[in-house]
Amino acid sequence: MKNNKIYMTNPMQGGLKGLKLNGKYSSHPWWQKLTEINLFDTAFGDRLVFWAMIHQVSLFIKRNDLIVPEYWWPELLFINLPNTRLENVSCDTLKEFSSIEFDSFLKLMNNNNCIDDTETNFYFNLSIDNISRRGIKYHFMDELFYKIGEIKFKNAIVDNYFKNNFSDVISIHLRRGFSISITKEFIESSSVYIDRDKLLSFYGKIMEYNSNYMRDNIIKRSVLPDDFYFYLIDKILKKNKNQKIYLSTDVPLELLSHYIEKYPNNIVTYENYIDEFLDFYDKKFISENNDLYFYPLDKCLITLVDFFAIANSKVNISTWSQWTFLSSKYKDKIIIDAEKEYKKYLKNI
């Protein structure tokens, strides 16, 4: 029988090595430290990038059975990725399979080559270091993400729920965690709104992590101050005082409580929708299986609310991020570059 499978190893933990893990941490000190301080971030955006890559490879090598590890992709209990299914993949499963490394992937993409071999199963052995070290802004990146718009919930009613609730919403993505340059000036300006000790209890760990583990060329984006976002929100509300604004973020919501307090009738977050969203699912199943995966189910479900909220919004305001880029591929929308707007803001104050 001819084989037609391609497996995706775990990119967030060093490719194939990640499949050996049974616990919550890899052997990499940087990943363990990041996981300790940022468990609420499930890296769904990063994993979607890797999925888009392997999906494109599957087309080039003529495979129609794309398999991802169940342990690392619990979201697929609730959503469908095109031509993709879950399987309990182990290193033993892949011993007889051929590896597609990152360099081979680049050759396939740059030369538009196809592999006619239909007798071999392949696995895609890619780690996050491949991406962060070399970057992903190759000329073919737009080609990779055309399938993002085909991601659907297994329950079609849920797709309609997001369309109905967010098609008139403006979303703001506040990126303030991993790989963002948190400065002392930001801490001082934010301490006007949030207790300084509370800020340092989280951001201090991010600053330490960036200093010890992140390469300087990766930390390119500086955090934008709250007063700037208040300025943008005030402009929005001047045009429509009833406008709903969804805040998507990679930090605990308690660090953004001043947004909700300042605009109680306008600002919404996943907390406003998570209970309704969970009503679509078996809560007993979620509770009993919550900790069987690397990313707990409850946090994955929050991430899905966050992603599909901004994916279905009519306007997204954000500094550049994979999160915003991917959501823009899900549905056409207006993307406002917050960094460009910040430069205009600085000229007027």
N, C-alpha and C positions, 0 to 999 in steps of 0.2 A: 504493500500500500504506500502511495506517495504521501510524504509529510508536507504539511503546509502551515507550520506553526512558527511564530516568532515570540519570544519571551522578553519581557522587560524586567531587568533586575532592579534593585533599589538604588536610585541615583543619589538619594540624600545621604547615604551611608557608605559611599565608596564603591558603587557598582555591585559586583557579585559578592563581595565580602559582606554586604549588608544582609544577605539572605541567611547568614549563619547566626544572626542575633535572635535570642529568645527574650531578652530583657528590654528595658526602655532606653538604654544608651548603647551607642557604638563604642568602640575602643578609642575613637578619636577624641582627644581632650576638648577640642573646640566644639564638637557636636554635643558632648555631654554638658558642657557649660551653657551652651545656648539653650538646650532643652530644659535645663534647670531654671533658667530665668524667663523662658518664653513658651511655656507649654501650651498656651492658648493659641499660638500660631501653628497651624497644621501644615504649613508649606504647600498648600493646595495649588497656589499659583505656580510655584516652581515645578511641582509634579505634573501639572498640565503642560508646561513647556516640554518636559521630557516625553510625555505621552505624545504630543504633537510630532516630536522628532521621530519617535519609533513608528508612529502611524504612517508618516511619509516613507520611512524605510520599508515598511511592510508593502507599500505599493511598488517600490522599486524592485523588491525581491519576490514579488508576486505571491505574497502570503495573505490569506484572508482570515486568519485566526490569530488575533493579537491578544496575548495573555499577560496580565499584570498580577503581581503577588497580592493575595488577599490581605495579608498582614499589614501591607503598606497602603492599601487603597480601600478602606472601609466605606468611602463615599459611594462606591459602586454597588453597595447594597440599596442605594436610593436613586441613583442616576444611571443613565446609559451613556457610555462613550461609544462612538461609532466603531463597529467591527472589533469590539473589545469585550473580554470577559475575565472574570476572576478565576484564579486557581491557587491552590496551596503549593506554591513553588518552593523548592529547596535546591541547595547546591547539587545534591545527588541527582535531581531531575535533569540537570543541565550538563552532566559529565560528558555525555556523548554528543553534545550539540556544538555547533560552530559559533564562535564569538564574532560579533561586529563591534569593533572598537571605534572610538570617535574619529580617528583619521580616516577610516574606511567610510564612515558616515559622510564626512565632508567630500570625499571623492565621489560618492554616489550622488550627492546633492549638486555639486558643482558641475559634474559631467553629464548629469541626467542619465546615468547608466542603469541598466536593469540586470538582474541576475536570473539566468534561466534555470538554475538548478532547483528542481522541485523535489529532490530526494533528501535534502538536508533540513533539519530544524536549526534555527538560529536563536541566539539570545543577544540582546543589546546591552553591552557592558559599558555603562557610562556613569561617571560620578559627577557630583556637583562641581568638583575642582576643574573638570574639563570646561565647564561653562564659565565659571568665575575667573579662571586663569586666562582663557582665550577670548571671552566675550561671546555673545550670541548674535551680534548685529551683522550677520552675513546677508548677502544680497537676496537670498532665497527665503528669508525668515517669514515674509508675508505669505509665501506659499504654504508654510507649515501650518498656519493657524486657520485655514479656511474651514476646517471641520468643527471649530469651536462652536459655531452657530447651530450645529446639529446635536449638541449635548441636550438631552431631555431627561426629565424626571421619569422614573418608571411609572408613576401615577400621573397621567396627563392633567388631572385636576390641579396638581401643584404648579405645573407650568402656567396655567391660567391664573392661579392665585397671584403669582409674581407679576404677570402682565397687568392684571387688574389693579394691583396695589402700587405699582411703581412706575407706570408709563408716564405719569405727570410729575414725577419726583425729580428733584435735582440732588445729585449725590456728591459728597465731598470725601475724598480719600485722604486721611491724615496718616502719612507714613512717618512713624517716629520710633521704630524699633531697630531690628537687625539691619546693619550696614548703613545706618544714618548717622551723620556726625552730630552728636549731641554736645552742645557747647555750654560753658558756664554761663554765658550771656542768656541762653535759652532758659536755663534753670532759674536765673534771677528774674527774668521777665515773667515766667510762669508762676513764680512764687507769689505774685500779686493775687493770683486766683486760687492756687492750690498750696497747701502746707508744704514748706520746703522739704521737711523730713520725708514726707510721703513721696515727693518727686524723686528725691535721692534714693529712696529705697528701691525704686525701679530703674530710673535712668542712670543712677550710679553704677549699676551692674552692666548696663548697656555700654557705658563709657569705658568701664574696665575691660569688657569683652572686646570692644573695638580696638583698644590699645594693645591687648595681649595676643589677639588671634587674627585680626583682620589686616590684610595688606592695604597699604595706603591708597593704591589705585582702585580699590573696591569701594572705599568710603568716599564717594564723590558728592553725595547730596547732603546739604545742610538742612536742618529742620527749620521750617518757617514759623514765625511767632504767632501766638493766638490773636494779637491785635490786628494782624493782617487778615486773618480769616474772619474776624468780626467785621472788619471793613467790607469784605466781600459779601458776607451774609446781609449786612445792612443795605448794600446796594440791591441785592436780590429782593429783599423784603420791601424796599421802596417802590419796586415795580409791582409786587404782588404780596400784600401783607399776610396772605393765607398760604403762601408757598411752603410745601413740606420739603425739608432738607434732610437727607439720610447721611449720617456720619458712618463711614467705614474706616476702621483703624486696626493697627496691629499692636496697640497697647491696651491695658485694662481700662474699661470705661470710667472707672472712678477717677482717672487722671483727666477726663474730659467732662466732668460733672458741671464745670462752669459754663460750658456751651449749653447744656440742657437747662440750667438755671437761668441763663441770660435769654434764651429763646424757647420757653417751655411749650409754646403753641406751634412751634415750627420744626424743631430738631427732633428727629427720630433715629433710633438705632435698632440693632437686632433684638434688643430687649422688648421693643414694642410689638414684635411679630413672632417671637420664638414659640410662645405658647400656642398660638393659632397654627403655626407650622407643624408643631409636634402632634397636633390633633389628627394629622393625616397618617400617623404611624402608630405602631404597636409600642406603647411606652414600656410595657413589661419586657418586650424583646430588647429594647434599647438598654434598659436597666440591667438586665441579666447578662448582656453581651458587651457592655460598655468598655470593659478593660481587656478585651481579648485581642485588641489590635494595638499597633504602635501609637496611633492617634485615637484617643477615646472617642466613642461614637457621639457623645453629647457635644464635644468640641467640634467634631466634623459637621454636625448638623448646624451649629452656629455659623461655621464657615460657609456652608451652603446658603444659608439665609443671606449672609453678607455678600457673597459673590453674586447671587442671582438678583439681589436688590439693586446693586449698582449696574449689573448687566442689563437690567430692564429699565433703568432710569433714562430720562430724556437728555440730561446734561450731566457730565461728570467733570468735577474740578479736582485736579490732582497734579502733584509733581510726577515725573515719569516713574512708572513702576510696571512690572509684569502684570500685577493685579489689574491696573487700569487698562493696560494694553490688551490683555486677554478679554476683559469685559467689553471692550470696544469692538472686538471681533465677533462677539456674540450677537450684538445688535447695533445697527448704525445709530450713532448719537453724537452730540456736540461734545468735544473734549476741550476743556479750557486748561491751558498750561499754567499752573499756579506760580511757577517760578518766573515766567514772563510777566504775569500780573503783579508779582511782588516787586519787580524792578520798576514798573510804572508807579506802584504804590509809594516806593521810596522817594521818587522824584516829587511827589505831591505832599510830603509831610515835612 
